[in-house]
Amino acid sequence: MSLERSIMAFAGFMVLVSLVLTAFVHHNFMWLTAFVGANLFQSAFTGFCPAAMVLRKLGVRSEAEIAKQG
């Protein structure tokens, strides 16, 4: 799986987890959903994504790197 798809999967997972936590644990977990959304929004404009940095260190390659390898 490429870095770009991994980030989308991770963001979707975090949104779903935060909604479950909001429904069953405490309503303030909605702030986690807001944080994930805000991070996605700012990364669309700046290109900076902390999750991408972590995934890169774990060895996940971008689509360009995968295509270059052949």
C-alpha positions as CSV (number, residue, x, y, z in Angstrom):
1,M,0.0,0.0,0.0
2,S,1.3,3.4,-0.9
3,L,2.0,6.3,1.5
4,E,-0.9,8.3,0.1
5,R,-3.4,5.5,0.5
6,S,-2.1,4.6,4.0
7,I,-2.7,8.2,5.1
8,M,-6.3,8.1,3.8
9,A,-6.9,4.8,5.5
10,F,-5.4,6.0,8.8
11,A,-7.4,9.2,8.7
12,G,-10.6,7.3,8.0
13,F,-9.8,4.9,10.8
14,M,-9.2,7.7,13.3
15,V,-12.5,9.4,12.4
16,L,-14.4,6.2,12.9
17,V,-12.6,5.5,16.2
18,S,-13.3,9.0,17.5
19,L,-17.0,8.7,16.6
20,V,-17.3,5.4,18.4
21,L,-15.5,6.9,21.4
22,T,-17.8,9.9,21.3
23,A,-20.9,7.7,21.2
24,F,-19.9,5.3,23.9
25,V,-17.3,6.9,26.2
26,H,-17.5,10.7,26.3
27,H,-18.8,13.5,24.1
28,N,-15.4,15.4,24.2
29,F,-13.9,12.7,21.9
30,M,-15.6,14.7,19.2
31,W,-12.5,17.0,19.4
32,L,-10.4,14.2,18.0
33,T,-12.6,14.1,15.0
34,A,-12.2,17.9,14.6
35,F,-8.4,17.5,15.0
36,V,-8.2,14.9,12.3
37,G,-10.3,17.0,9.9
38,A,-8.3,20.1,10.6
39,N,-5.1,18.2,10.0
40,L,-6.4,16.8,6.7
41,F,-7.4,20.3,5.6
42,Q,-4.1,22.0,6.4
43,S,-2.1,19.2,4.9
44,A,-4.0,19.7,1.6
45,F,-2.6,23.2,1.4
46,T,0.8,22.8,3.1
47,G,1.8,19.3,2.3
48,F,2.9,18.8,5.9
49,C,1.4,15.7,7.6
50,P,2.8,14.2,10.8
51,A,1.3,10.8,10.0
52,A,3.2,10.8,6.7
53,M,6.4,11.3,8.6
54,V,5.7,8.4,10.9
55,L,4.7,6.1,8.1
56,R,7.8,7.0,6.1
57,K,9.9,6.0,9.1
58,L,8.1,2.7,9.2
59,G,9.1,2.1,5.6
60,V,5.9,3.0,3.7
61,R,6.8,4.2,0.2
62,S,5.0,6.9,-1.9
63,E,3.2,6.1,-5.2
64,A,6.1,7.8,-7.0
65,E,8.7,5.7,-5.3
66,I,6.7,2.5,-6.1
67,A,6.3,3.5,-9.7
68,K,10.0,4.4,-10.1
69,Q,11.0,1.0,-8.8
70,G,9.0,-0.6,-11.5
